[in-house]
């Protein structure tokens, strides 16, 4: 009799059922692995630099090499902000001009990192015609960007002048390069450029972040100017370029003092939203030479998603802090209890001092005097009691410092300073710091 090789019906059904389970499980795994973005991600901190220069203007490195420098050092986003230009289109640069800015090994390092096939040259080496093609952002970004890890943001440093002084404003996430708008005065120049940026944002239907660069560079922008141009909501409280006069001098206030004066004017005379502080590199030099090198200052932005739109919206909400080395685990302000709380991420053998800084309310006479200043040309002179501005109202060496507003403050902000020297200081005796944004604006 011939053996029956067919399986019993019950066994066949069992196999079919098991296969169906495996298929369903596999499909479920596939759907889950490809539907991560559909989940509700928790907001987290993203690290980024919003002021960087390349060979497209006055930097000394190829743009993709700069992007790779930041990516490999755990930055999450970078904006290339070359002067009055976006990195787009076809551009060749003489190799002699590149070497003059950097050194003879720059092309070899470029090829070593990205390969001979990527690096484009023309002309014979050693001749004046020998040139290297500068790659535009849209061409090289796919080599460096990584989902949920690192992105590039198109940006520009709109570099203008007025009254013989530099007026520079960064525009982050622009669709096209914006020409400097000019103006008869520094203040008018700021206003005209800000107007152009905001019109660009509206016409292109995209989030754009304008911020004023290095106000003490050439001592160009005063506190009165910054206070009056109310459409400017962001400025550089720290810029890593050694030549921007971060600390001021005998006749000019420090950048941080400017910040408090601006917000005192905005809070009393103008009753408009606060100016918020950004830290940046303003990097130009990437070969170890003296100058404005990368890695000196950055922002930490709390957002659910690593996209330009979500990052900029978070910054417009004030959900970010500036840093030159100190890391904060958390920053929280409770509008009901009027309490600002910080949690510092400690390093071994490092101590931290947190100073809560406030501008105190003027008395009725001061407030009326400030309100009567209709043109606000010198509103800082109307703050009669300047001892009220930028006062350190509380200090703590705790890793979880907090401050509850007493009712006599116009706002409160915090600056955390460690006893660890900056790894690459831009001024003498610099220590690592972090700056939170002013809060408590809703008290009045």
Buried (B, 14 or more C-beta within 10 A) or exposed (E): EEEEEEEEEEEEEEEEEEEEEEEEEEEEEEEEEEEEEEEEEEEBBBBBBBBBBBBBBEBBBBBBBBBBBBBEEEBBBBBBBBBBBBBBEEBBBBBEEBBEBBBEEBBEBBBEBBEEEBBEBEBEEEEEEBBBBBBBBEBBBEBBBEEEEBBBBBBBBBBBBBEEBBBBBBBBBBBEBBEBBEBEEBBBBBBBBBEBBBEBBEEEEBBBBBBBBBBBBBBBBBBBBBBBBBEBBBBBBBBBBBBBBBBBEEEBBBBBBBBBBBBBBBBBBBEBBBBBBBBBBBBBBBBEEEBBBBBBBBBBBBBEBBBBEBBBBBBBEBBBBBBBBBBBEEBEBEEEEBBBBBBBEBBEEEEBBBBBBBBBBBEEEBBEBBEEBEEBEEBBEBBEEBEBBBBEBBEBEEBEBBBBBEEEBBBBBBBBBBEBEBEBBBEEEBBBBBBBBBBBBEBE
